[in-house]
Amino acid sequence: MSKGSALIVGVGPGLGLALAQAFASDGHPVALFGRDAARLDGYASGLTAEGRTARAYSVDASDPEGFEAALTRAADEFGPPDVLVYNAAVMGPDAPTKLDAREFAHTLAVNVTGAVVAAQTVLPRLRDGRGSLLFTGGGFALHPSPDYTSLSVSKASLRAYVLALHQQQQGSDVHVSTVTVAGAIGGDNPRFAPATLAAAYLNLHQQPQDQWQAELLYT
């Protein structure tokens, strides 16, 4: 039986690319979303050269209308998806003296509002009304940092949204889960190697329904 597409949002050289590779290797056509068109095209071409089905969609997740249109186009071109992985995020520290209101708003737009747009766009388009909506969270959602206030607030908000959405979807065939990554991706700990972490997302998607969980605390 053929597999539906995997929509991977926030594809860069670390976890995003590893997620695309993991789901492509599992037989899913993958749609890669990010802002850097040239980089995305290179990733898609590399996957295609390996015999995978992949296509790049350059878009800014902080632009709700443009983002919704790109997700809809991908679902139309690939057919109904099996899975959405929302991995887009603004990750940098805040200014050392005070929060910049515009940068704070932009962080929330990418880290939270973009996730809401993605979920609301993809949910009614899932193949046969079933599939997975997976979101990349972070340890600052549980342990806020004064140096990363914007990131802490936005990841806490994202976590609350995903937990609420999980409850809303209970009794349906949609698995909603957040992966709370409590460590530095790509650091010295091999457990946080992008490919190893991406495998945990694939495992979440493949879980039997009686094992579904709202949150994977990845430590």
Phi, psi and omega per residue, in radians:
M1 nan 2.267 -3.131
S2 -1.210 2.695 -3.113
K3 -1.804 2.567 3.060
G4 -1.282 2.988 -3.057
S5 -1.284 2.808 3.000
A6 -2.032 2.126 3.129
L7 -1.704 1.955 -3.068
I8 -1.893 1.956 -3.083
V9 -1.792 2.240 -3.117
G10 1.604 0.946 -3.093
V11 -1.642 1.961 3.064
G12 -2.266 -2.909 -3.012
P13 -1.297 -0.129 -3.110
G14 -1.822 -1.964 -3.072
L15 -1.104 -0.688 -3.100
G16 -1.000 -0.838 3.123
L17 -1.145 -0.699 3.121
A18 -1.084 -0.657 3.079
L19 -1.111 -0.794 3.111
A20 -1.048 -0.742 3.133
Q21 -1.148 -0.699 -3.110
A22 -1.136 -0.815 -3.104
F23 -1.286 -0.582 3.061
A24 -1.134 -0.729 3.129
S25 -1.139 -0.436 3.106
D26 -1.454 -0.005 3.063
G27 1.756 0.130 3.114
H28 -1.557 2.301 2.863
P29 -1.059 2.395 -3.056
V30 -2.070 2.355 3.015
A31 -1.844 2.161 -3.067
L32 -1.811 2.156 -3.126
F33 -2.014 2.360 3.092
G34 -3.077 3.137 -3.087
R35 -1.591 -0.487 -3.044
D36 -1.545 1.735 -3.039
A37 -1.083 -0.769 -3.097
A38 -1.124 -0.754 -3.140
R39 -1.131 -0.759 3.131
L40 -1.080 -0.748 3.115
D41 -1.047 -0.679 3.114
G42 -1.126 -0.747 3.108
Y43 -1.105 -0.795 -3.127
A44 -1.097 -0.699 3.117
S45 -1.125 -0.678 3.119
G46 -1.118 -0.726 3.107
L47 -1.167 -0.697 3.122
T48 -1.102 -0.678 3.117
A49 -1.121 -0.411 3.101
E50 -1.524 0.071 3.140
G51 1.576 0.164 3.110
R52 -1.571 2.915 3.044
T53 -1.854 2.073 -3.056
A54 -2.603 2.610 3.095
R55 -2.605 2.523 -3.082
A56 -1.741 2.488 3.091
Y57 -2.319 1.846 -3.139
S58 -1.422 2.124 -3.082
V59 -2.815 2.708 3.082
D60 -1.782 2.069 -3.097
A61 -1.151 -0.252 3.105
S62 -1.470 -0.044 3.097
D63 -1.806 1.665 -3.007
P64 -0.988 -0.782 -3.085
E65 -1.175 -0.821 3.140
G66 -1.143 -0.654 -3.136
F67 -1.176 -0.800 3.104
E68 -1.043 -0.721 3.141
A69 -1.113 -0.701 -3.136
A70 -1.173 -0.735 3.103
L71 -1.108 -0.735 3.129
T72 -1.118 -0.731 3.127
R73 -1.086 -0.743 3.129
A74 -1.106 -0.748 3.126
A75 -1.117 -0.624 3.106
D76 -1.216 -0.710 -3.057
E77 -1.347 -0.607 -3.119
F78 -1.681 -0.253 -2.982
G79 1.587 2.992 -3.077
P80 -0.958 2.309 -3.095
P81 -1.396 2.760 2.989
D82 -1.647 -0.474 -2.992
V83 -2.673 2.501 2.936
L84 -2.037 2.289 2.972
V85 -2.072 2.025 3.125
Y86 -1.729 1.862 -3.052
N87 -2.086 0.087 -3.119
A88 -1.256 2.454 3.129
A89 -2.892 2.596 2.903
V90 -1.671 2.125 -2.905
M91 -1.969 -0.143 -2.977
G92 -1.279 2.880 3.074
P93 -1.276 2.856 3.087
D94 -1.450 2.924 3.051
A95 -1.032 2.530 -3.021
P96 -1.177 -0.376 -3.064
T97 -1.747 -0.748 3.141
K98 -2.782 2.797 3.099
L99 -1.194 2.426 2.986
D100 -1.581 2.074 -3.005
A101 -1.051 -0.676 -3.124
R102 -1.205 -0.734 3.108
E103 -1.160 -0.646 3.092
F104 -1.073 -0.796 3.133
A105 -1.108 -0.670 3.127
H106 -1.154 -0.706 3.104
T107 -1.058 -0.777 3.110
L108 -1.124 -0.647 -3.126
A109 -1.098 -0.706 -3.136
V110 -1.393 -0.853 -2.970
N111 -1.330 -0.465 -3.055
V112 -2.100 -1.036 -3.062
T113 -1.077 -0.692 3.095
G114 -1.041 -0.675 3.110
A115 -1.131 -0.681 3.109
V116 -1.147 -0.775 3.109
V117 -1.043 -0.774 -3.127
A118 -1.075 -0.823 -3.118
A119 -1.098 -0.802 -3.094
Q120 -1.182 -0.506 3.130
T121 -1.375 -0.727 -3.026
V122 -1.454 -0.618 -3.034
L123 -0.889 -0.875 -3.127
P124 -1.304 -0.109 -3.102
R125 -1.828 0.001 3.136
L126 -1.052 2.511 -3.095
R127 -1.133 2.170 3.137
D128 1.007 0.404 3.104
G129 1.215 0.366 -3.125
R130 -2.393 2.705 3.131
G131 2.646 -2.844 -3.054
S132 -2.229 2.419 2.963
L133 -2.058 1.918 -3.041
L134 -2.052 2.443 -3.029
F135 -2.296 2.430 3.103
T136 -1.517 1.976 3.043
G137 -1.732 -2.907 -3.123
G138 -2.726 2.793 -3.098
G139 -1.083 -0.446 3.124
F140 -1.152 -0.301 3.057
A141 -1.143 -0.501 -3.142
L142 -1.714 -0.537 -3.095
H143 -2.317 1.497 -3.061
P144 -1.044 2.553 3.119
S145 -2.000 2.333 3.099
P146 -1.163 -0.387 3.119
D147 -1.467 -0.325 -3.130
Y148 -2.215 0.911 -3.075
T149 -1.082 -0.782 -3.128
S150 -1.073 -0.780 3.139
L151 -1.157 -0.728 3.139
S152 -1.071 -0.828 -3.121
V153 -1.130 -0.772 -3.076
S154 -1.207 -0.691 3.119
K155 -1.223 -0.592 3.053
A156 -1.146 -0.694 3.112
S157 -1.155 -0.754 3.106
L158 -1.062 -0.770 3.135
R159 -1.041 -0.776 3.126
A160 -1.087 -0.718 3.129
Y161 -1.100 -0.803 -3.087
V162 -1.163 -0.718 3.107
L163 -1.093 -0.681 3.097
A164 -1.178 -0.740 3.130
L165 -1.129 -0.647 3.081
H166 -1.018 -0.787 3.133
Q167 -1.125 -0.694 3.141
Q168 -1.087 -0.562 -3.065
Q169 -1.627 0.010 3.092
Q170 -1.065 2.380 -3.075
G171 1.595 -0.139 3.071
S172 -1.741 -3.042 3.094
D173 -1.804 0.461 -3.127
V174 -1.998 2.146 3.126
H175 -1.664 2.008 3.104
V176 -1.919 2.194 -3.082
S177 -2.647 2.590 3.009
T178 -1.935 2.452 3.054
V179 -1.789 1.829 -3.128
T180 -1.497 1.770 -3.026
V181 -1.518 1.807 -3.079
A182 -1.741 1.139 3.139
G183 3.056 2.989 -3.089
A184 -1.520 2.022 3.129
I185 -1.192 2.272 3.131
G186 1.402 0.194 3.122
G187 -1.442 -2.721 -3.063
D188 -1.303 -0.431 -3.111
N189 -1.345 2.043 -3.096
P190 -1.091 -0.383 3.100
R191 -1.100 -0.432 -3.122
F192 -1.772 0.294 2.970
A193 -1.104 2.411 -3.061
P194 -0.911 -0.748 -3.107
A195 -1.150 -0.660 3.123
T196 -1.168 -0.757 3.119
L197 -1.160 -0.711 3.131
A198 -1.066 -0.600 3.114
A199 -1.096 -0.528 3.113
A200 -1.188 -0.624 3.081
Y201 -1.149 -0.779 3.130
L202 -1.073 -0.680 3.111
N203 -1.116 -0.696 3.082
L204 -1.037 -0.790 -3.139
H205 -1.089 -0.569 -3.065
Q206 -1.584 -0.067 -3.097
Q207 -1.025 2.470 2.956
P208 -1.059 2.614 -3.020
Q209 -1.052 -0.556 -3.132
D210 -1.297 -0.060 3.089
Q211 -1.927 0.078 -3.098
W212 -1.009 2.513 -3.105
Q213 -2.392 2.587 -3.114
A214 -1.336 -0.477 -3.069
E215 -2.554 2.343 2.949
L216 -1.864 1.924 3.070
L217 -1.478 1.839 -3.026
Y218 -1.704 1.797 -3.076
T219 -2.029 nan nan
